[in-house]
């Protein structure tokens, strides 16, 4: 890893168009390993790997953390917050929690953001108008207290599904954020959704053909888990 110096021969564009991306690959060659970050309370730091897959271009890379409302947050320090990634470089970021004690009874949601801006050789753009393209990737960051009642892998089986007058209610009675995928209720497919700890979501549905619920979840590694089945109550 190397850092920005006054001797750097590249000119970093000030004007850019930001492309928001929901996956871990950044346009322009910067990739972030993983689609989510778990920060256990007992950890002093968590490391993240970013790789420049381009064999020709360098990028200015900036990282920061936002809270669940999308506001910049200082509960975490990212080191380094700004650096230059050369062609084919792999860089390691350190994420350090320095905030106040969080809710000990459940996870807290944050978002980890990475922005990459490609470099420009001054000699090739002299006298020209240049539009720089930047890309941002945003992944979920979960601060996980120690000593929760059970393991995260046990949480999906505790989900509850209940009929209501106009549809169903999905209830998460666990201390973990649960992302449900490939959901089918009474033969009807639902969009993927994340349910917060000890929260519920009401979903309007047309007449259901049966009481069977099928779903998968996204685990700590970003993988889709085997299908689970439940019955509407």
C-alpha positions as a Markdown table, in Angstrom:
| # | Residue | x | y | z |
|---|---|---|---|---|
| 1 | Unk | 0.0 | 0.0 | 0.0 |
| 2 | Unk | 1.3 | 3.5 | -0.8 |
| 3 | Unk | -0.1 | 6.9 | 0.0 |
| 4 | Unk | -0.6 | 10.2 | -1.8 |
| 5 | Unk | 2.5 | 12.5 | -2.0 |
| 6 | Unk | 3.2 | 15.9 | -3.6 |
| 7 | Unk | 5.4 | 14.0 | -6.2 |
| 8 | Unk | 2.4 | 12.1 | -7.5 |
| 9 | Unk | 2.3 | 12.6 | -11.3 |
| 10 | Unk | -1.4 | 12.1 | -11.6 |
| 11 | Unk | -4.1 | 14.8 | -11.6 |
| 12 | Unk | -7.2 | 13.7 | -9.7 |
| 13 | Unk | -10.4 | 15.1 | -11.2 |
| 14 | Unk | -12.5 | 17.4 | -9.2 |
| 15 | Unk | -15.6 | 17.1 | -11.4 |
| 16 | Unk | -17.1 | 13.6 | -11.5 |
| 17 | Unk | -20.3 | 11.7 | -11.9 |
| 18 | Unk | -21.0 | 9.3 | -9.1 |
| 19 | Unk | -22.4 | 5.8 | -10.0 |
| 20 | Unk | -24.0 | 4.0 | -7.1 |
| 21 | Unk | -23.6 | 0.3 | -7.2 |
| 22 | Unk | -25.2 | -2.4 | -4.9 |
| 23 | Unk | -22.5 | -5.1 | -5.4 |
| 24 | Unk | -18.9 | -5.4 | -4.3 |
| 25 | Unk | -17.3 | -4.6 | -7.7 |
| 26 | Unk | -16.4 | -1.0 | -8.4 |
| 27 | Unk | -16.5 | 0.2 | -12.0 |
| 28 | Unk | -13.0 | 1.0 | -13.1 |
| 29 | Unk | -11.1 | -1.9 | -11.6 |
| 30 | Unk | -11.4 | -1.6 | -7.8 |
| 31 | Unk | -13.1 | -4.6 | -6.1 |
| 32 | Unk | -14.0 | -5.0 | -2.4 |
| 33 | Unk | -13.9 | -8.6 | -1.0 |
| 34 | Unk | -17.3 | -9.5 | 0.4 |
| 35 | Unk | -20.8 | -8.0 | 0.4 |
| 36 | Unk | -21.1 | -7.3 | 4.1 |
| 37 | Unk | -18.9 | -6.7 | 7.1 |
| 38 | Unk | -19.3 | -8.2 | 10.6 |
| 39 | Unk | -17.6 | -6.3 | 13.4 |
| 40 | Unk | -17.7 | -8.4 | 16.6 |
| 41 | Unk | -17.7 | -6.3 | 19.8 |
| 42 | Unk | -14.6 | -8.0 | 21.2 |
| 43 | Unk | -12.5 | -7.2 | 18.0 |
| 44 | Unk | -9.9 | -4.5 | 18.2 |
| 45 | Unk | -10.1 | -4.1 | 14.4 |
| 46 | Unk | -11.4 | -5.7 | 11.3 |
| 47 | Unk | -9.4 | -5.8 | 8.0 |
| 48 | Unk | -10.9 | -5.4 | 4.6 |
| 49 | Unk | -9.2 | -6.2 | 1.3 |
| 50 | Unk | -9.5 | -4.0 | -1.8 |
| 51 | Unk | -8.0 | -4.9 | -5.1 |
| 52 | Unk | -7.2 | -2.9 | -8.3 |
| 53 | Unk | -7.9 | -5.4 | -11.1 |
| 54 | Unk | -6.7 | -3.0 | -13.8 |
| 55 | Unk | -3.2 | -3.6 | -15.1 |
| 56 | Unk | -2.9 | 0.0 | -16.4 |
| 57 | Unk | -4.8 | 2.4 | -14.3 |
| 58 | Unk | -4.4 | 3.9 | -10.8 |
| 59 | Unk | -7.3 | 5.0 | -8.6 |
| 60 | Unk | -7.8 | 7.4 | -5.8 |
| 61 | Unk | -9.7 | 5.4 | -3.2 |
| 62 | Unk | -11.7 | 7.0 | -0.3 |
| 63 | Unk | -13.6 | 5.1 | 2.4 |
| 64 | Unk | -16.0 | 6.1 | 5.2 |
| 65 | Unk | -18.8 | 4.7 | 7.4 |
| 66 | Unk | -22.5 | 5.9 | 7.5 |
| 67 | Unk | -25.2 | 5.1 | 10.1 |
| 68 | Unk | -28.4 | 3.3 | 9.2 |
| 69 | Unk | -29.9 | 6.6 | 8.0 |
| 70 | Unk | -27.1 | 7.1 | 5.5 |
| 71 | Unk | -25.4 | 9.9 | 7.5 |
| 72 | Unk | -21.7 | 10.0 | 7.9 |
| 73 | Unk | -20.7 | 8.5 | 11.2 |
| 74 | Unk | -17.6 | 8.7 | 13.4 |
| 75 | Unk | -18.2 | 5.5 | 15.4 |
| 76 | Unk | -15.6 | 3.9 | 13.2 |
| 77 | Unk | -12.1 | 4.9 | 12.0 |
| 78 | Unk | -11.0 | 3.7 | 8.5 |
| 79 | Unk | -7.3 | 3.5 | 8.0 |
| 80 | Unk | -6.2 | 4.8 | 5.6 |
| 81 | Unk | -9.3 | 6.8 | 4.7 |
| 82 | Unk | -7.7 | 8.0 | 1.4 |
| 83 | Unk | -5.0 | 6.4 | -0.7 |
| 84 | Unk | -3.8 | 5.6 | -4.2 |
| 85 | Unk | -4.1 | 2.1 | -5.5 |
| 86 | Unk | -1.7 | 1.3 | -8.4 |
| 87 | Unk | -2.3 | -1.2 | -11.2 |
| 88 | Unk | -2.8 | -4.7 | -9.9 |
| 89 | Unk | -2.4 | -3.6 | -6.3 |
| 90 | Unk | -4.1 | -5.2 | -3.3 |
| 91 | Unk | -4.6 | -2.9 | -0.4 |
| 92 | Unk | -5.8 | -3.6 | 3.2 |
| 93 | Unk | -8.0 | -1.2 | 5.1 |
| 94 | Unk | -8.3 | -1.4 | 8.9 |
| 95 | Unk | -11.7 | -0.7 | 10.4 |
| 96 | Unk | -11.5 | 0.3 | 14.1 |
| 97 | Unk | -14.5 | 0.9 | 16.3 |
| 98 | Unk | -14.1 | 3.9 | 18.6 |
| 99 | Unk | -17.7 | 4.8 | 19.4 |
| 100 | Unk | -19.7 | 4.7 | 22.6 |
| 101 | Unk | -21.0 | 1.4 | 23.9 |
| 102 | Unk | -23.8 | 0.2 | 21.7 |
| 103 | Unk | -27.0 | -1.7 | 22.4 |
| 104 | Unk | -25.8 | -4.9 | 24.1 |
| 105 | Unk | -29.0 | -6.7 | 23.2 |
| 106 | Unk | -28.9 | -6.6 | 19.4 |
| 107 | Unk | -26.8 | -5.8 | 16.3 |
| 108 | Unk | -26.4 | -2.2 | 15.1 |
| 109 | Unk | -26.5 | -1.5 | 11.4 |
| 110 | Unk | -24.0 | 0.8 | 9.6 |
| 111 | Unk | -22.9 | 1.1 | 5.9 |
| 112 | Unk | -19.3 | 0.9 | 4.7 |
| 113 | Unk | -18.7 | 3.0 | 1.6 |
| 114 | Unk | -15.8 | 3.0 | -0.9 |
| 115 | Unk | -15.4 | 5.6 | -3.7 |
| 116 | Unk | -12.8 | 5.2 | -6.5 |
| 117 | Unk | -11.7 | 7.9 | -8.9 |
| 118 | Unk | -9.5 | 7.0 | -11.8 |
| 119 | Unk | -6.2 | 8.9 | -12.3 |
| 120 | Unk | -5.5 | 11.2 | -15.3 |
| 121 | Unk | -2.2 | 11.8 | -16.9 |
| 122 | Unk | -1.8 | 15.6 | -17.3 |
| 123 | Unk | 0.2 | 15.3 | -20.5 |
| 124 | Unk | -2.7 | 13.5 | -22.2 |
| 125 | Unk | -5.5 | 15.9 | -21.3 |
| 126 | Unk | -3.8 | 19.3 | -21.7 |
| 127 | Unk | -6.3 | 21.8 | -23.1 |
| 128 | Unk | -9.2 | 19.3 | -23.1 |
| 129 | Unk | -12.4 | 19.2 | -21.1 |
| 130 | Unk | -12.4 | 16.0 | -19.1 |
| 131 | Unk | -15.3 | 14.3 | -17.2 |
| 132 | Unk | -14.0 | 12.0 | -14.5 |
| 133 | Unk | -16.1 | 9.0 | -13.5 |
| 134 | Unk | -16.2 | 7.9 | -9.9 |
| 135 | Unk | -17.9 | 4.8 | -8.5 |
| 136 | Unk | -19.2 | 4.1 | -5.0 |
| 137 | Unk | -20.0 | 0.7 | -3.5 |
| 138 | Unk | -22.0 | 0.5 | -0.3 |
| 139 | Unk | -22.1 | -2.7 | 1.8 |
| 140 | Unk | -23.8 | -3.4 | 5.1 |
| 141 | Unk | -21.7 | -3.2 | 8.3 |
| 142 | Unk | -23.1 | -5.0 | 11.4 |
| 143 | Unk | -21.7 | -4.2 | 14.8 |
| 144 | Unk | -22.4 | -7.4 | 16.8 |
| 145 | Unk | -22.3 | -7.4 | 20.6 |
| 146 | Unk | -20.8 | -10.4 | 22.4 |
| 147 | Unk | -22.9 | -12.7 | 24.5 |
| 148 | Unk | -26.0 | -12.8 | 22.4 |
| 149 | Unk | -28.4 | -15.6 | 23.3 |
| 150 | Unk | -27.7 | -17.8 | 20.3 |
| 151 | Unk | -25.6 | -18.0 | 17.2 |
| 152 | Unk | -26.5 | -16.1 | 14.0 |
| 153 | Unk | -26.9 | -19.4 | 12.1 |
| 154 | Unk | -29.7 | -20.3 | 14.5 |
| 155 | Unk | -31.7 | -17.1 | 13.9 |
| 156 | Unk | -33.5 | -17.9 | 10.6 |
| 157 | Unk | -35.4 | -20.9 | 12.1 |
| 158 | Unk | -36.9 | -18.5 | 14.7 |
| 159 | Unk | -38.6 | -16.3 | 12.1 |
| 160 | Unk | -42.4 | -16.0 | 12.5 |
| 161 | Unk | -45.0 | -15.6 | 9.7 |
| 162 | Unk | -48.6 | -14.7 | 10.6 |
| 163 | Unk | -51.7 | -14.1 | 8.6 |
| 164 | Unk | -53.4 | -10.7 | 8.9 |
| 165 | Unk | -56.6 | -9.2 | 7.5 |
| 166 | Unk | -54.9 | -7.9 | 4.4 |
| 167 | Unk | -51.9 | -10.1 | 4.0 |
| 168 | Unk | -49.1 | -11.4 | 6.3 |
| 169 | Unk | -46.7 | -10.2 | 9.0 |
| 170 | Unk | -43.1 | -11.3 | 9.1 |
| 171 | Unk | -41.6 | -11.0 | 12.5 |
| 172 | Unk | -37.9 | -11.3 | 13.5 |
| 173 | Unk | -37.8 | -12.1 | 17.2 |
| 174 | Unk | -33.9 | -12.4 | 17.2 |
| 175 | Unk | -31.1 | -9.9 | 18.0 |
| 176 | Unk | -29.7 | -10.2 | 14.5 |
| 177 | Unk | -30.5 | -8.4 | 11.2 |
| 178 | Unk | -31.9 | -11.0 | 8.9 |
| 179 | Unk | -32.0 | -10.7 | 5.1 |
| 180 | Unk | -34.6 | -13.0 | 3.5 |
| 181 | Unk | -34.3 | -14.1 | -0.1 |
| 182 | Unk | -36.3 | -16.1 | -2.5 |
| 183 | Unk | -39.4 | -15.8 | -0.4 |
| 184 | Unk | -42.6 | -17.6 | -1.4 |
| 185 | Unk | -45.8 | -17.3 | 0.8 |
| 186 | Unk | -48.8 | -19.3 | -0.2 |
| 187 | Unk | -47.5 | -19.7 | -3.7 |
| 188 | Unk | -46.8 | -16.0 | -4.1 |
| 189 | Unk | -43.2 | -14.7 | -4.6 |
| 190 | Unk | -42.0 | -11.7 | -2.5 |
| 191 | Unk | -39.1 | -9.3 | -3.0 |
| 192 | Unk | -36.0 | -9.9 | -0.9 |
| 193 | Unk | -36.0 | -7.8 | 2.3 |
| 194 | Unk | -34.1 | -7.2 | 5.5 |
| 195 | Unk | -35.9 | -7.4 | 8.8 |
| 196 | Unk | -34.3 | -5.5 | 11.8 |
| 197 | Unk | -33.9 | -7.2 | 15.2 |
| 198 | Unk | -37.1 | -7.5 | 17.2 |
| 199 | Unk | -39.0 | -5.9 | 14.4 |
| 200 | Unk | -41.8 | -6.9 | 12.0 |
| 201 | Unk | -43.0 | -6.0 | 8.6 |
| 202 | Unk | -46.6 | -6.1 | 7.3 |
| 203 | Unk | -47.0 | -7.1 | 3.7 |
| 204 | Unk | -50.3 | -6.8 | 1.7 |
| 205 | Unk | -51.0 | -10.0 | -0.3 |
| 206 | Unk | -53.9 | -11.2 | -2.4 |
| 207 | Unk | -55.7 | -14.4 | -1.5 |
| 208 | Unk | -53.2 | -17.1 | -0.5 |
| 209 | Unk | -53.5 | -20.7 | -2.0 |
| 210 | Unk | -52.0 | -22.3 | 1.1 |
| 211 | Unk | -50.1 | -21.6 | 4.4 |
| 212 | Unk | -46.7 | -22.7 | 3.3 |
| 213 | Unk | -43.7 | -20.3 | 3.5 |
| 214 | Unk | -40.4 | -20.9 | 1.8 |
| 215 | Unk | -37.4 | -18.7 | 2.2 |
| 216 | Unk | -33.6 | -18.5 | 2.2 |
| 217 | Unk | -31.4 | -16.1 | 4.1 |
| 218 | Unk | -28.0 | -14.4 | 3.4 |
| 219 | Unk | -25.4 | -15.5 | 5.9 |
| 220 | Unk | -22.3 | -13.6 | 7.3 |
| 221 | Unk | -20.3 | -14.6 | 4.3 |
| 222 | Unk | -22.8 | -13.2 | 1.8 |
| 223 | Unk | -23.9 | -16.7 | 0.7 |
| 224 | Unk | -27.5 | -17.8 | 0.2 |
| 225 | Unk | -28.4 | -20.5 | 2.8 |
| 226 | Unk | -30.4 | -23.7 | 2.0 |
| 227 | Unk | -34.2 | -23.3 | 1.7 |
| 228 | Unk | -36.2 | -23.3 | 4.9 |
| 229 | Unk | -40.0 | -23.9 | 5.3 |
| 230 | Unk | -42.5 | -22.6 | 7.8 |
| 231 | Unk | -46.3 | -22.3 | 8.2 |
| 232 | Unk | -48.4 | -19.3 | 8.5 |
| 233 | Unk | -50.0 | -19.0 | 11.9 |
